[in-house]
Amino acid sequence: MKRLVGLLFTAAVFALAADQVPFVAVFTSSIPGGNLPTCTAPLVPVEGVGTGHATHLGLFTATQTHCLSLATGAFTSGHFILTGANGDAISGTHSGQLVFTSPATAAINGVFVITGGTGRFSSASGGGVATGNLDLTTQEVTDFVMRGTISRPNH
């Protein structure tokens, strides 16, 4: 009986892993844009909007918010929505760290968790890492890439 339970558990784990497929989203965004999140002082609310392309979603518009520590460059309590041209959307959370590379630029290093969505992505899950560059003068984010996995979209 123990072997059967172990075999069933192993099969379930492999089934869950098999439902994850590669996910890559590439986009640019501008700050400010969107709706400001509620943050506790001394954290600063940040919102951004952008456009890009993602596997399984195609062309999309992005909205994102988070709370930023100006003292450390850490950002927390982040939320994002990537909305495809047909209205299907992927949503989730993010956090990370700005690494100041010069007085006018910062590298973005973060993680994201896909928590749901709409349409084909209504029960989406997954996550991964996010990287990009922030121009502190223009407040534009460039070369932003989210790379990880997402559950297989419903068709």
C-alpha positions in Angstrom: 0.0 0.0 0.0 2.8 2.4 0.8 4.3 1.8 -2.6 1.0 2.6 -4.3 0.6 5.8 -2.4 4.2 6.8 -3.2 3.7 6.0 -6.9 0.5 8.0 -7.0 2.2 11.0 -5.3 5.2 10.8 -7.7 2.8 10.7 -10.7 0.9 13.7 -9.4 4.1 15.7 -9.0 5.2 14.9 -12.5 1.7 15.8 -13.9 1.9 19.2 -12.2 5.4 19.8 -13.6 4.3 18.7 -17.0 1.6 21.4 -17.0 4.2 24.1 -16.8 5.5 25.5 -20.1 8.2 28.1 -20.8 7.1 31.7 -20.5 9.0 34.8 -21.7 7.6 38.3 -21.8 9.6 41.2 -23.2 8.5 44.8 -22.9 9.2 48.5 -22.2 7.3 50.6 -19.8 7.1 54.1 -18.5 6.7 55.5 -14.9 4.3 57.0 -14.0 1.2 55.4 -15.5 -1.7 53.4 -14.0 -3.0 53.6 -10.5 -0.9 54.2 -7.4 -0.7 51.4 -4.9 -1.1 52.0 -1.2 2.3 51.9 0.6 3.3 52.4 4.2 5.9 55.2 4.7 8.8 55.5 4.0 8.0 53.3 1.0 7.1 55.2 -2.2 4.2 54.0 -4.4 5.2 53.4 -8.1 3.0 52.6 -11.1 3.9 51.9 -14.7 2.3 51.1 -18.0 3.9 49.4 -21.0 3.7 47.2 -24.1 5.4 44.1 -25.2 5.1 40.5 -26.4 4.9 37.2 -24.5 4.8 33.6 -25.3 1.3 32.2 -25.2 -0.2 35.7 -25.0 1.2 37.6 -28.0 1.2 41.4 -28.0 0.1 42.9 -24.7 -0.3 46.0 -22.6 1.1 45.9 -19.1 0.2 47.6 -15.9 2.3 47.2 -12.8 2.5 48.7 -9.3 4.8 48.2 -6.3 6.2 50.0 -3.2 9.8 51.2 -3.5 12.3 51.9 -0.8 14.4 54.9 -1.9 17.0 54.1 0.7 17.7 50.5 -0.4 16.2 50.2 -3.9 14.1 47.2 -2.8 10.6 47.0 -4.3 7.8 45.0 -2.6 4.1 44.4 -2.7 4.2 44.4 -6.5 1.2 43.5 -8.8 1.1 43.2 -12.6 -1.4 42.5 -15.3 -0.4 41.6 -18.9 -3.5 42.0 -21.2 -3.4 40.4 -24.6 -5.0 41.9 -27.8 -8.0 39.5 -27.4 -8.6 40.5 -23.8 -7.0 37.4 -22.1 -4.8 38.5 -19.2 -2.1 37.1 -17.0 -1.8 38.5 -13.5 0.6 38.1 -10.6 2.9 39.5 -8.0 6.5 40.7 -8.1 9.3 42.0 -5.9 13.0 42.7 -6.3 15.9 45.1 -6.1 17.1 48.1 -8.0 20.9 48.1 -8.4 22.2 51.6 -9.1 24.7 51.3 -12.0 25.3 55.1 -12.4 23.7 58.3 -11.1 21.1 58.0 -13.9 20.6 54.3 -14.3 19.6 51.2 -12.4 19.5 47.5 -13.2 16.2 45.7 -12.2 16.5 42.3 -10.6 13.3 40.7 -9.5 11.1 37.6 -9.2 7.5 37.2 -10.2 4.7 34.8 -9.4 1.8 34.2 -11.8 -1.4 34.0 -9.7 -4.2 33.9 -12.2 -5.7 35.8 -15.1 -8.7 35.8 -17.4 -9.8 33.9 -20.5 -7.4 31.1 -21.4 -5.3 32.1 -18.3 -8.1 32.1 -15.7 -6.4 29.5 -13.5 -2.8 30.3 -14.6 0.1 29.7 -12.2 3.9 29.9 -12.6 6.7 32.3 -12.0 10.3 33.1 -12.6 12.9 35.9 -12.7 12.7 39.4 -14.2 15.5 41.7 -15.3 15.7 45.1 -17.0 17.1 48.6 -17.0 15.6 51.8 -15.5 16.6 55.2 -16.8 16.2 57.4 -13.7 16.1 60.6 -15.8 13.3 59.6 -18.3 11.7 57.0 -15.9 11.6 54.5 -18.8 12.2 50.8 -18.3 13.9 49.1 -21.2 15.1 45.6 -22.0 12.6 44.2 -19.4 12.4 40.4 -19.6 10.3 38.1 -17.5 11.6 34.5 -17.9 10.1 31.4 -16.2 7.2 29.1 -16.6 3.4 29.3 -16.8 0.7 26.6 -16.6 -0.5 25.4 -20.0 -3.1 27.8 -21.2 -6.8 26.6 -21.5 -8.0 26.4 -25.1 
